């Protein structure tokens, strides 16, 4: 009798140990969630397929190799004519990435500048920066896009009365025209020299930082690296016979031909996204800088650092730990907000794929799924890169 009691008690003790183990409970909970989600996807997919088969609707991605019955107004890549749906999808992705990446770059530069001006000791500069932020971030983005497209770029003069401040650069209601580079056969050598010079400049900058940390002596690594890049690239370019020419736009008839053309819709969307997002980034920069203790500034002044060095070497690196996490959300919003381009006719992914291609092919599930896949991939990639940078910027305990 006692041995049986001991065995039962032992089994009950092991069961209780598993039940009260937080790691075991978390694994079981995660497995249940994964199972429920997988079952939900299977149910939706099977139910959708059954309903479509009942109505005689075909499924699959074979339609992407069929010919699209429409032309795309502006592309950054060369596509076949007539274009298949797969090329339409590529054009939509490239056009969306182009306006999103440029908007992120311009919004970051403008946002940091406005955020610094917001903290200026000059009353007028600080108030102007504050009004810039409050007015623009509280105005809907779609209205700002319409303002720039209809109120600014559509109101520009026609091609014959174009603004041409510099030869080859033209602005009118048809868009912005600029010279297009025409590469020679040996231009790749200059590209290789540029990449090698950039690697050397980065290596020099890392060496200078390590040397400063060890000895306290500064080395002008930024200026030296810039000189290396310019010198090496220029030397390779001249040594190979300057294998680069320019196709300058010229007025022929009622419009300019040649060169590179940027449509008004792209310009309006780029400016609206950059300005709107810069307001939020400016507030992140202001809050991040104010989160740094004022004692850091006083300590740097006590060590003899100039105000510009204090800002660049002491304040901003510490403020970035508070700026980066919300900055990720702003970058994600830029990519998703670019879909508003459909309102002004810019051929982004939503316009040429989710709208025109969907109306012609009728493949709603496939087109919606591939569109969601693109935006999800962009969002996850931005989050991954900035989270890696964020981990590098965080304080590490020793």
C-alpha positions in Angstrom: 0.0 0.0 0.0 2.6 2.7 0.9 4.6 2.2 -2.4 1.4 2.8 -4.5 0.7 5.9 -2.5 4.3 7.1 -3.0 4.0 6.5 -6.8 0.7 8.4 -7.1 2.2 11.3 -5.0 5.2 11.4 -7.2 3.2 11.5 -10.4 1.0 14.2 -9.0 4.1 16.2 -7.9 5.5 16.0 -11.4 2.2 17.1 -13.0 2.0 20.0 -10.6 5.6 20.9 -11.4 4.8 21.1 -15.1 1.6 23.1 -14.5 3.4 25.7 -12.3 6.4 26.0 -14.8 6.0 29.4 -16.5 8.1 28.3 -19.4 6.0 25.2 -20.0 2.8 27.2 -19.9 4.1 29.8 -22.3 5.1 27.0 -24.8 1.7 25.4 -24.6 0.0 28.8 -25.0 2.1 29.7 -28.1 1.4 26.2 -29.6 -2.4 26.8 -29.1 -2.2 30.2 -30.7 -0.3 28.9 -33.7 -2.7 26.1 -34.1 -5.7 28.4 -34.0 -4.2 30.8 -36.5 -3.2 28.0 -38.8 -6.7 26.5 -38.6 -8.2 29.9 -39.3 -6.1 30.4 -42.4 -6.9 26.9 -43.6 -10.6 27.5 -43.1 -10.6 30.8 -44.9 -8.6 29.4 -47.8 -10.7 26.2 -48.2 -13.9 28.1 -47.9 -12.8 30.8 -50.4 -11.7 28.1 -52.9 -15.0 26.2 -52.5 -17.1 29.3 -53.1 -15.1 30.4 -56.1 -15.3 26.9 -57.6 -19.0 26.9 -57.1 -19.3 30.1 -59.1 -16.9 29.0 -61.8 -14.2 31.5 -60.9 -10.6 30.5 -61.6 -7.7 30.9 -59.2 -4.0 30.9 -59.5 -1.2 33.2 -60.7 -1.1 32.2 -64.3 -2.7 35.5 -65.3 0.5 37.4 -64.5 2.0 36.3 -67.8 -1.0 37.6 -69.7 -0.9 41.0 -71.5 -2.2 44.0 -69.6 -4.6 46.1 -71.7 -3.3 49.5 -70.5 -0.2 51.7 -70.6 1.6 53.1 -67.6 2.2 56.8 -67.7 5.6 56.9 -66.0 8.1 54.1 -65.2 11.6 54.0 -63.8 12.4 50.7 -65.4 12.2 49.5 -69.0 9.3 47.1 -69.6 8.1 45.2 -72.6 5.4 46.5 -74.9 2.6 45.4 -74.5 3.4 44.8 -70.9 2.4 41.6 -69.1 0.9 41.9 -65.6 4.1 40.7 -64.0 5.9 43.8 -65.4 3.0 46.0 -64.2 3.6 44.6 -60.7 7.3 45.4 -61.0 6.7 48.9 -62.1 4.3 49.5 -59.2 6.8 48.2 -56.7 9.7 50.4 -58.1 7.6 53.5 -58.3 6.3 53.0 -54.7 9.8 52.3 -53.4 11.2 55.4 -55.2 8.8 57.9 -53.6 9.0 56.2 -50.2 12.8 56.0 -49.9 13.2 59.6 -51.1 10.5 60.8 -48.8 12.1 59.0 -45.8 15.5 60.7 -46.6 14.1 64.2 -47.0 11.7 63.9 -44.1 14.5 62.8 -41.8 16.8 65.7 -42.8 14.0 68.2 -42.6 12.7 66.8 -39.4 16.0 66.9 -37.6 16.6 70.5 -38.8 13.1 71.7 -37.6 13.5 69.7 -34.3 16.8 71.5 -33.6 15.3 74.9 -34.5 12.4 74.1 -32.2 14.9 74.2 -29.3 16.6 77.4 -30.5 17.1 80.2 -28.0 15.9 82.6 -30.6 12.3 83.3 -29.9 11.2 84.0 -33.5 13.0 80.9 -34.9 11.6 78.6 -32.2 8.0 80.0 -32.7 8.2 79.6 -36.5 9.4 76.0 -36.1 6.6 75.4 -33.6 3.9 76.8 -36.0 5.4 74.7 -38.9 4.9 71.6 -36.8 1.4 72.4 -35.4 -0.1 73.5 -38.7 1.2 70.8 -41.0 0.9 67.8 -38.8 -2.8 68.7 -38.0 -3.7 69.0 -41.6 -4.8 65.8 -43.4 -2.1 64.3 -45.6 -4.5 63.9 -48.5 -5.3 67.6 -48.4 -1.6 68.5 -48.5 -1.2 66.2 -51.5 -4.0 67.9 -53.3 -2.6 71.3 -52.4 0.8 70.6 -53.9 -0.6 68.8 -57.0 -3.5 71.1 -57.9 -2.5 74.4 -56.2 1.2 74.4 -57.1 2.3 72.1 -59.9 -0.9 72.2 -62.0 -0.7 76.0 -61.8 2.8 76.2 -63.3 3.2 77.7 -66.7 3.1 75.6 -69.9 6.2 74.3 -71.6 6.9 77.3 -73.7 6.9 79.6 -70.7 8.8 77.1 -68.5 11.0 78.1 -65.5 14.6 77.3 -66.5 17.0 78.7 -63.8 19.9 76.5 -65.1 20.5 75.2 -68.5 19.0 71.7 -68.8 16.8 72.0 -65.7 13.2 72.8 -66.6 10.0 73.1 -64.5 6.5 73.5 -65.9 3.0 72.0 -65.6 4.2 68.9 -67.4 6.7 68.1 -64.7 10.4 68.6 -63.9 12.9 67.9 -66.7 16.6 67.3 -66.0 19.6 65.9 -68.0 19.8 62.2 -68.1 23.2 60.4 -67.7 24.3 58.3 -70.6 26.9 55.8 -69.4 30.0 54.8 -71.4 31.5 51.3 -71.7 34.2 51.8 -69.0 32.0 53.7 -66.4 31.9 50.6 -64.3 35.5 51.2 -63.4 34.5 54.5 -61.8 31.8 52.7 -59.9 34.2 50.1 -58.5 36.6 52.9 -57.5 33.7 54.7 -55.7 32.7 51.6 -53.7 36.4 50.9 -52.8 36.8 54.5 -51.7 33.6 54.3 -49.6 34.9 51.1 -47.8 38.2 52.9 -47.2 36.5 55.9 -45.8 34.4 53.8 -43.4 37.5 51.9 -42.3 39.3 55.2 -41.7 36.4 56.6 -39.6 36.3 53.4 -37.4 40.1 53.7 -36.9 39.7 57.3 -35.9 37.0 56.5 -33.4 39.1 53.7 -31.9 42.1 56.0 -31.7 40.1 58.8 -30.1 38.7 56.4 -27.5 42.2 55.1 -26.7 44.2 58.3 -26.7 41.7 61.2 -26.7 43.2 62.6 -29.9 40.7 63.5 -32.7 41.3 62.9 -36.4 39.3 64.6 -39.1 38.0 61.3 -40.5 34.9 62.8 -42.1 36.8 65.3 -44.2 39.5 62.8 -44.9 37.0 60.2 -46.0 35.2 62.7 -48.1 38.5 63.6 -49.8 39.3 59.9 -50.4 35.9 59.3 -52.0 36.1 62.4 -54.2 39.7 61.9 -55.1 39.6 58.2 -56.0 36.4 58.5 -57.9 37.5 61.5 -59.8 40.9 60.0 -60.6 39.3 56.8 -62.0 36.8 58.9 -63.9 39.4 61.0 -65.6 41.8 58.0 -66.2 39.1 56.1 -68.1 38.4 59.1 -70.4 35.3 60.5 -68.6 32.9 57.8 -70.0 29.8 59.8 -69.2 27.6 62.1 -71.3 24.3 63.9 -70.7 21.1 63.8 -72.6 19.8 67.4 -72.2 16.0 68.0 -72.6 15.0 70.3 -75.5 11.8 72.0 -76.4 10.3 70.4 -79.5 6.8 71.4 -80.5 4.6 71.6 -77.5 6.7 69.8 -74.9 10.3 69.0 -73.9 11.9 65.7 -75.2 15.0 63.9 -74.0 16.5 63.9 -70.6 14.8 62.6 -67.5 11.2 63.6 -66.7 9.6 63.6 -63.3 5.8 64.0 -63.4 4.0 66.6 -61.3 2.2 63.8 -59.4 5.6 62.4 -58.2 6.8 65.9 -57.1 3.6 66.6 -55.3 3.6 63.3 -53.5 7.2 63.5 -52.5 6.9 67.0 -51.1 3.7 66.2 -49.2 5.0 63.0 -47.7 8.3 64.6 -46.7 6.8 67.7 -45.1 4.0 65.9 -43.3 6.3 63.2 -41.9 9.0 65.8 -40.9 6.6 67.3 -38.4 6.4 64.1 -36.4 10.2 63.5 -36.7 10.8 67.0 -35.5 8.8 66.4 -32.3 10.7 63.1 -31.8 14.0 64.9 -32.1 12.9 67.6 -29.7 11.7 65.1 -27.1 14.8 63.0 -27.5 17.2 65.9 -27.0 15.2 67.2 -24.0 15.4 63.7 -22.4 19.2 64.1 -22.1 20.2 65.5 -18.8 21.4 69.1 -18.9 24.3 67.9 -16.8 25.7 66.3 -19.9 25.9 69.6 -21.6 27.6 71.3 -18.6 30.1 68.4 -18.3 31.0 68.8 -22.0 31.5 72.5 -21.6 33.6 71.9 -18.6 35.9 69.7 -20.7 36.3 72.5 -23.2 34.1 71.2 -26.0 32.5 73.7 -28.4 28.7 73.8 -28.6 28.7 72.2 -32.0 30.9 69.3 -30.8 28.7 69.0 -27.7 25.6 68.6 -29.8 27.1 66.2 -32.3 29.3 64.1 -30.0 27.4 64.2 -26.7 23.7 65.2 -26.9 22.6 63.7 -30.2 24.1 60.2 -29.7 22.3 59.9 -26.3 19.1 61.4 -27.7 19.0 58.8 -30.5 18.2 56.1 -27.9 14.9 57.8 -27.4 14.4 58.9 -31.0 14.8 55.6 -32.9 11.8 53.6 -31.4 9.1 56.1 -32.5 11.1 56.8 -35.7 10.4 53.3 -36.8 6.6 54.0 -36.8 7.1 57.2 -38.9 9.1 55.3 -41.5 6.4 52.6 -41.7 3.7 55.3 -42.1 5.6 56.8 -45.0 5.5 53.6 -47.0 1.9 53.0 -46.3 0.8 56.6 -46.8 2.4 56.5 -50.3 -0.7 54.6 -51.4 -2.6 57.9 -51.3 -0.9 58.5 -54.6 -3.8 56.9 -56.4 -5.8 60.2 -55.6 -3.6 62.2 -58.0 -2.9 59.6 -60.6 0.7 58.7 -59.7 1.3 55.1 -60.9 2.3 53.4 -57.7 1.5 49.8 -56.7 -2.1 50.6 -55.6 -2.9 52.5 -58.7 -1.6 50.1 -61.4 -2.0 46.8 -59.5 -4.7 47.1 -57.0 -6.9 49.3 -59.1 -6.4 48.9 -62.9 -5.0 45.4 -63.0 -7.7 44.1 -60.6 -10.5 45.7 -62.7 -9.2 44.1 -65.8 -8.2 40.6 -64.6 -10.8 40.1 -61.9 -8.2 38.2 -59.8 -9.0 39.9 -56.5 -7.6 37.4 -54.1 -4.2 37.1 -55.9 -3.8 40.8 -56.4 -4.8 41.7 -52.9 -2.5 39.0 -51.4 0.5 40.2 -53.4 -0.1 43.8 -52.5 -0.3 42.9 -48.8 2.9 40.8 -49.2 4.8 43.8 -50.6 3.7 46.3 -47.9 4.3 43.7 -45.2 7.8 43.0 -46.5 8.6 46.7 -46.6 7.4 47.2 -43.1 9.3 44.2 -41.7 12.5 45.2 -43.5 12.3 48.7 -42.1 11.6 47.4 -38.6 14.5 44.9 -38.8 17.1 47.4 -39.9 16.1 50.1 -37.4 15.8 47.6 -34.6 19.3 46.4 -35.3 20.5 50.0 -35.2 18.6 50.6 -32.1 20.2 47.7 -30.3 23.6 49.1 -31.2 22.7 52.5 -29.8 21.4 51.2 -26.5 23.5 51.3 -23.3 25.3 48.1 -22.4 26.0 47.1 -18.9 29.5 45.9 -18.1 
